Amino acid sequence: MKKSIQFQLSFMMFLEFFIWGAWFVTLGTFMGNNLSATGAETGMAYSTQSWGAIIAPFIIGLIADRFFNAEKILGVLHIIGAILMYMMFQANDFTTFYPYVLGYMIAYMPTLALVNSVAFKQMKDPAKEFSFIRVWGTIGWILAGLLISYYFHWDSKENAAAGMLQNTFLMTAIVSVFLGVFSFFLPKTPPSISKEDTVTISSILGLDALKLLKDRNFLVFFISSVLICIPLAFYYQNANPFLSEIGVENPTGKMTIGQVSEVVFMLLLPFFFKKFGFKKTILVGMLAWVLRYVLFAYGNSGELAFMLITGIALHGICYDFFFVSGQIYTDSKAGDKVKSAAQGLITLATYGIGMLVGFWVAGKIVDANVLADASHGWQDIWLFPALFAAGVFVIFGLLFKDEKIEYKE
């Protein structure tokens, strides 16, 4: 791969995930301070990610893969996203805000597949080359959080209370315009499917892989994957508001420790997977969710702040050991014929259905633990996903029969 193309793809990934990290992490804190949103309303806003994940395959399967170059659709979607993000910046109540965030996530979620399509098209050996491109996305997410906390200070207690987190949407809109224009200069990525080819709803949603559920082990894994997304939603929706409310300084910047951890444990995953096998790797991932939420439940911003930092740092184990291992397992079980369909089905079930339910549950639990002074009973809020994750851990441990799965780069 030419160095110029490598730079283009790396910069594309950097901007793609800078955009997501620049507003999504602090969304819950913004909604509480600026829109006086309830837990249920915050859950609705976060669940737009799930609706975007459900709708994205149709945009990719029916339009992008058949009629237009991927880089052109990527550009159009980010420019549309910039407009919607600017409208979110101007919104001053939940009723006005929600349609814009819903529209934005419907436009943004397909771009996650599109940037991968553009990148893979230029690679001779994706297994070796992709990680060096994709890591710039994580760096972009990290930089967004560091800017919000340590440069602009929008998430400080005083500035957040004054509504300064509203500026995250303006920053994102500006970067989205830039990426939208930049996308038109990316390497050409023509449609991968002929216009004449028949595309079915079942193939778009990965329903062709449903036959894999006849395998008891895969069924247990599939159900566990959906269920573990419920406690996962609690972290995305509530971690930043929690840290902000209890007085942790620079909460958004500190949360980038989770992304650093994600990179570190991604490097450690092959060793762990090969030494201990799939089942133990998944169980460690689930146990990390339990431990993380217990640490959140009993930590504080004073002497026990190390418990909160440790909980954030567990993100790498929580995500990599479960979801990345799960992708490897799915790839192994599916075989070449339904490999892509199986990955699509898992994505739809987890980021679509599982997270959708999770955000709804998280909103209800938060509203049930609002205190008289409008603060929250965070210990009870965090113990719920801890116990739920522990339940999934037990179910998977008892019902999944260990089997040998080869780690594939």
Residue pairs with C-beta under 8 A, 6 or more apart in sequence:
1 122
1 123
1 124
1 129
5 122
5 187
6 132
6 133
8 185
8 186
8 187
9 118
9 119
9 122
9 133
9 186
9 187
10 132
10 133
10 136
11 136
11 182
12 115
12 118
12 119
12 179
12 182
12 183
12 186
13 115
13 119
13 133
13 134
13 136
13 137
13 140
14 136
14 137
14 139
14 140
15 140
15 175
15 178
15 179
15 182
16 111
16 112
16 115
16 137
16 140
16 179
17 137
17 138
17 140
17 141
18 140
18 141
18 143
18 144
18 175
19 78
19 81
19 108
19 140
19 144
19 172
19 175
19 176
19 179
20 108
20 141
21 140
21 141
21 142
21 144
21 145
21 259
22 144
22 147
22 148
22 168
22 171
22 172
22 175
23 30
23 85
23 88
23 168
23 169
23 171
23 172
24 49
24 236
25 144
25 145
25 148
25 240
25 252
25 255
26 148
26 154
26 155
26 165
26 168
26 240
26 252
27 42
27 45
27 46
27 240
28 42
28 46
28 237
28 238
28 240
28 241
29 155
29 160
29 165
29 240
29 241
29 244
29 251
30 160
30 165
30 166
30 168
31 37
31 41
31 42
31 45
31 94
31 97
32 42
32 241
33 160
33 161
33 163
33 165
34 92
34 163
34 165
34 166
35 41
35 91
35 92
35 93
35 94
35 97
37 45
37 94
38 363
38 367
39 362
39 363
39 364
39 365
39 366
39 367
39 370
40 360
40 363
40 364
40 367
41 94
41 98
41 363
42 237
42 241
42 363
42 366
43 237
43 359
43 360
43 361
43 362
43 363
43 364
43 366
44 98
44 359
44 363
45 94
45 97
45 98
45 101
46 233
46 236
46 237
46 359
46 362
47 355
47 356
47 359
47 360
48 98
48 101
48 102
48 104
48 105
48 106
49 105
49 109
49 351
49 355
49 359
50 351
50 352
50 353
50 355
50 356
50 359
51 102
51 105
51 106
51 356
52 105
52 106
52 107
52 108
52 109
52 110
53 109
53 347
53 348
53 351
53 352
53 355
54 348
54 352
54 353
54 356
55 106
55 109
55 110
56 106
56 109
56 110
56 112
56 113
57 204
57 205
57 206
57 344
57 348
58 204
59 73
59 110
60 110
60 113
60 114
60 204
61 199
61 203
61 204
62 199
62 204
63 73
64 70
64 73
64 110
64 113
64 114
64 117
64 191
65 191
65 192
65 193
65 199
66 191
66 193
66 194
66 195
66 197
66 199
67 191
67 195
68 191
69 188
69 189
69 190
69 191
70 114
70 117
70 118
70 121
70 189
70 191
71 114
71 118
71 183
71 184
71 186
71 187
71 188
71 189
72 183
72 184
73 110
73 114
74 111
74 114
74 115
74 118
74 180
74 183
74 186
75 179
75 180
75 181
75 182
75 183
75 184
76 180
77 107
77 108
77 110
77 111
77 114
77 180
78 107
78 111
78 176
78 177
78 179
78 180
78 183
79 176
79 177
79 180
79 181
80 107
81 104
81 107
81 108
81 111
81 176
81 180
82 173
82 174
82 176
82 177
82 180
83 173
84 100
84 101
84 103
84 104
84 107
85 100
85 104
85 169
85 170
85 172
85 173
85 176
86 169
86 170
86 173
87 100
88 97
88 100
88 101
88 104
88 169
89 166
89 167
89 169
89 170
89 173
91 97
91 100
117 189
117 192
118 186
118 187
118 189
119 130
119 133
119 134
120 126
120 130
121 187
121 189
122 187
123 129
123 130
127 408
127 409
128 409
131 266
135 263
138 259
138 262
138 263
141 256
141 259
142 256
142 259
142 260
145 252
145 253
145 255
145 256
145 259
146 253
146 256
147 171
148 154
148 155
148 165
148 168
148 252
148 253
149 155
149 250
149 251
149 252
149 253
149 254
150 250
150 253
152 164
152 167
153 159
153 164
154 160
154 164
154 165
154 167
154 168
155 165
155 240
155 244
155 250
155 251
155 252
155 253
156 249
156 250
157 244
157 247
159 165
160 244
193 199
201 207
202 208
203 341
204 344
205 344
205 345
205 348
206 340
206 341
206 342
206 343
206 344
206 345
206 346
206 347
206 348
207 341
207 345
208 338
208 341
209 334
209 338
209 341
209 342
209 344
209 345
210 345
211 338
212 218
212 222
212 333
212 334
212 338
212 342
212 345
213 219
213 222
215 333
216 399
216 401
217 400
217 401
217 403
218 330
218 333
220 395
220 396
220 399
220 400
221 282
221 326
221 329
221 396
221 400
222 346
222 349
223 395
224 282
224 286
224 392
224 395
224 396
224 400
225 322
225 326
225 346
225 349
225 350
225 354
226 349
226 350
226 353
226 354
227 354
227 388
227 391
227 392
227 395
228 286
228 289
228 322
228 354
228 389
228 392
229 350
229 351
229 354
229 355
229 357
229 358
230 354
230 357
230 358
230 361
230 385
230 388
231 289
231 293
231 358
231 385
231 386
231 388
231 389
231 392
232 289
232 318
232 354
232 355
232 358
233 355
233 357
233 358
233 359
233 361
233 362
234 293
234 358
234 362
234 365
234 381
234 382
234 384
234 385
235 292
235 315
235 318
235 385
236 359
237 359
237 362
237 363
237 366
238 362
238 366
238 381
239 255
239 296
239 312
240 251
240 252
240 255
242 296
242 376
242 378
242 381
242 382
243 251
243 254
243 255
243 301
243 308
244 251
245 375
245 376
245 378
246 300
246 301
246 378
247 301
248 254
248 301
248 305
248 308
254 309
254 312
255 312
257 309
257 312
257 313
257 315
258 312
258 313
258 315
258 316
259 315
260 316
261 312
261 313
261 314
261 315
261 316
261 317
262 315
262 316
262 319
262 320
263 316
264 316
265 316
265 317
265 320
265 321
266 316
266 320
266 324
269 281
269 320
269 321
269 324
269 325
270 407
270 409
272 281
272 284
272 321
273 281
273 325
273 328
273 407
274 407
276 284
277 402
277 404
277 405
278 325
278 328
278 329
278 402
278 403
278 404
278 405
279 400
279 402
279 403
281 321
281 325
282 321
282 322
282 325
282 326
282 329
282 396
282 400
283 393
283 396
283 397
284 317
284 321
285 317
285 318
285 319
285 320
285 321
285 322
285 323
285 325
286 322
286 389
286 392
286 393
286 396
287 393
288 314
288 317
288 318
288 321
289 318
289 322
289 385
289 386
289 389
290 386
290 389
290 390
290 393
291 311
291 314
292 311
292 314
292 315
292 318
292 386
293 311
293 382
293 383
293 385
293 386
293 389
294 382
294 383
294 386
295 307
295 308
295 310
295 311
295 314
296 307
296 308
296 311
296 378
296 382
297 378
297 379
297 382
297 383
297 386
298 304
298 307
298 379
299 305
299 306
299 307
299 308
299 311
300 307
300 308
301 308
323 350
326 346
327 343
327 346
328 405
328 407
328 408
329 405
330 342
330 343
330 346
331 339
331 342
331 343
331 408
332 405
332 406
332 408
333 342
334 341
334 342
334 343
362 385
365 380
365 381
365 384
366 376
366 381
369 376
369 377
369 378
369 380
369 381
370 376
370 377
371 377
